[in-house]
Amino acid sequence: MFQCKARWGVALAVLILAACSSPQPKPQKSQNTTPDFNSLKDSGPSTPVNMQAAPEPIPVREPIGDAGNKSPYKVNGVTYRVRNDVKGYKEVGHASWYGTKFHGRRTANGEIYNMYAMSAAHKTLPLPSYAKVTNLDNGRSIIVRVNDRGPFVHGRIIDLSYTAAQKLGYLDQGVARVEVEALDPASLPAANEVLANSDGTAGLAEDTTIKLPDNTYLQVGAYSNATQAREIRAQLAAAIDYPVAVSSVQRGGKTFYRVRIGPLTQQRALATARETVEQKQLGQPQVVYE
């Protein structure tokens, strides 16, 4: 009897050790959820990057797609309803920010999160949309493009990218009291209106003539299929006068093939390249710095 109990004890110990040592599946970020930042460690890059000169996005009318706009949706037992439009939305609350934890991962609307872009996550604004965010402690204001869901933490109304939070001056504090005001699409120009007025001069000249950092690129997408990436590169190379390249990167043990336009040195060139990508329906590109 003692031998039998001993064998069972050894077997049980082996099973417990096996369970503890086996690799556990990593949680996947669903289309309409952002993990609770109280339970996840997040940070900026290991070496701080000065992004104060990073240009803000030029707000334009963009179609509201299905991706990321499921309504209602539920997170942590709370039900959220996506707004039908953004007109009249203004709210005061606290902003947080997210960085390396999600850098390179999919946002709620299927784009690739880039902590160096001027983007944001919001619980109920339709994706994509644009918003003006003002830090009420220091008066700084920025424009961000909302392409993700979150933050699902009580009292926080928006999650900004690393760059956006840096420009608002609250990276070290982690949280800031802000006012968020959505930009009405009816008041925004279409992408092709940004570049040309009726007299043939450039529209929004103060934005389109801005000189960009030398390491500015427009990332069209990151694909698991190399052939698809090369096909998209060929389409873009035939349509624009800027360099288009495919580069590979390892993420989570998988290889992704990034299609990037650039480097781009002028905001005008960036806007033109973005418009070409959208006209060809090749995706919703994001600005990256590398």
RAFENQUI-V299835 format. One record per pair of residues at least 4 apart in sequence whose ideal C-beta (glycine too) atoms are under 7 Angstrom apart, sorted by the first residue. I is the first residue (numbers start at 1). GAP is how many residues later the second one is. If there is no record, write none. Layout:
# RAFENQUI-V299835
((I:GAP) (I:GAP))
This chain:
# RAFENQUI-V299835
((1:4) (2:4) (3:4) (4:4) (5:4) (6:4) (7:4) (8:4) (9:4) (10:4) (11:4) (12:4) (13:4) (14:4) (15:4) (16:4) (17:4) (18:4) (29:4) (29:6) (29:76) (29:77) (31:36) (31:37) (31:39) (31:77) (32:36) (32:38) (32:41) (32:76) (32:117) (33:42) (33:116) (34:87) (34:114) (34:115) (34:116) (34:117) (34:118) (34:125) (35:5) (36:4) (36:116) (36:117) (37:5) (37:59) (37:61) (37:114) (37:116) (38:115) (40:61) (42:56) (42:57) (42:58) (42:59) (43:56) (43:57) (44:4) (44:55) (44:56) (44:118) (44:127) (45:4) (45:55) (51:65) (51:112) (51:115) (51:116) (52:114) (52:115) (53:160) (54:64) (54:109) (55:155) (55:157) (55:212) (56:62) (56:86) (56:87) (57:61) (57:73) (57:86) (57:88) (58:136) (58:146) (58:149) (58:213) (59:71) (59:84) (59:124) (59:129) (60:128) (60:129) (60:130) (60:131) (60:134) (61:124) (61:127) (61:129) (62:66) (64:5) (64:62) (65:4) (65:44) (67:42) (67:43) (68:40) (68:41) (68:42) (68:59) (68:81) (69:13) (69:57) (69:58) (71:10) (71:11) (72:7) (72:8) (72:9) (73:7) (74:4) (74:5) (75:5) (75:77) (76:76) (80:43) (80:44) (81:43) (82:42) (82:44) (83:6) (83:41) (83:42) (83:43) (86:39) (86:40) (86:43) (86:96) (86:98) (87:97) (89:36) (89:93) (90:89) (90:91) (91:66) (91:89) (92:87) (93:62) (93:63) (93:64) (93:85) (94:61) (94:62) (94:63) (94:81) (94:82) (94:83) (95:38) (95:61) (95:62) (95:63) (95:65) (95:80) (95:81) (95:83) (96:55) (96:57) (96:60) (96:63) (96:78) (96:79) (97:62) (97:63) (97:64) (97:65) (97:68) (97:74) (98:4) (98:61) (99:4) (99:16) (99:63) (100:15) (102:11) (103:10) (103:11) (103:12) (104:8) (104:9) (104:147) (105:8) (106:4) (106:6) (107:4) (107:6) (107:40) (107:41) (108:19) (108:40) (108:41) (109:18) (109:19) (109:38) (111:36) (111:173) (111:175) (112:107) (112:110) (112:174) (113:35) (114:172) (114:174) (115:46) (115:47) (115:48) (116:46) (116:47) (116:172) (116:173) (117:44) (117:46) (117:169) (117:170) (117:171) (118:24) (118:26) (118:27) (118:43) (118:45) (118:46) (119:25) (119:26) (119:28) (119:29) (119:42) (119:45) (120:11) (120:24) (120:26) (120:38) (120:39) (120:40) (120:41) (120:44) (121:27) (121:28) (121:29) (121:30) (121:37) (121:38) (122:24) (122:36) (123:26) (123:27) (125:4) (125:6) (125:21) (125:57) (127:19) (127:20) (128:17) (128:18) (128:19) (128:156) (129:17) (129:53) (130:13) (130:15) (130:16) (130:53) (131:13) (131:15) (131:49) (131:50) (131:51) (131:52) (132:9) (132:11) (132:49) (132:51) (133:8) (133:9) (133:11) (133:25) (133:27) (133:35) (133:45) (133:47) (134:7) (134:44) (134:45) (135:4) (135:5) (135:33) (135:34) (135:35) (135:41) (135:43) (136:41) (136:42) (136:43) (137:39) (137:40) (138:31) (140:28) (140:29) (142:22) (142:25) (142:26) (144:16) (144:20) (150:9) (151:5) (151:8) (157:23) (158:20) (158:22) (160:4) (160:5) (160:8) (161:4) (162:4) (163:4) (164:4) (165:5) (165:6) (166:5) (168:8) (170:5) (170:6) (183:4) (183:5) (189:4) (189:5) (189:14) (191:83) (191:84) (191:87) (192:83) (193:10) (194:9) (194:10) (194:14) (194:77) (195:7) (195:8) (195:13) (195:76) (195:77) (196:4) (196:7) (197:4) (197:6) (202:6) (202:66) (204:4) (205:4) (207:60) (208:59) (208:60) (208:63) (209:57) (209:58) (209:59) (210:57) (211:54) (211:55) (212:4) (212:52) (212:53) (212:54) (212:55) (212:58) (213:76) (214:49) (214:51) (215:48) (215:74) (215:75) (216:46) (216:47) (216:48) (216:71) (216:73) (217:43) (217:44) (217:45) (217:46) (217:47) (217:71) (217:73) (218:42) (218:43) (218:44) (218:46) (218:52) (218:55) (218:56) (218:67) (218:69) (219:39) (219:41) (219:66) (219:67) (219:69) (220:12) (220:16) (220:39) (220:40) (220:41) (220:57) (220:62) (220:63) (220:65) (221:38) (221:62) (222:34) (222:35) (222:36) (223:5) (223:6) (223:33) (223:34) (224:30) (224:32) (225:4) (226:4) (226:31) (227:4) (228:4) (229:4) (229:17) (229:28) (229:30) (230:4) (230:16) (231:4) (232:4) (232:27) (232:50) (233:4) (233:11) (233:13) (233:26) (234:4) (235:4) (235:45) (235:47) (236:4) (236:8) (236:25) (236:40) (237:7) (239:37) (239:41) (240:21) (240:33) (240:36) (242:19) (242:20) (242:22) (242:27) (242:31) (243:19) (244:15) (244:17) (245:15) (246:11) (246:12) (246:13) (247:11) (247:13) (248:7) (248:8) (248:9) (249:7) (249:9) (250:5) (251:5) (261:12) (264:5) (264:6) (264:9) (265:4) (267:4) (268:4) (269:4) (270:4) (270:17) (271:4) (272:4) (273:4) (274:4) (274:11) (275:4) (276:4) (277:5) (277:6) (277:8))
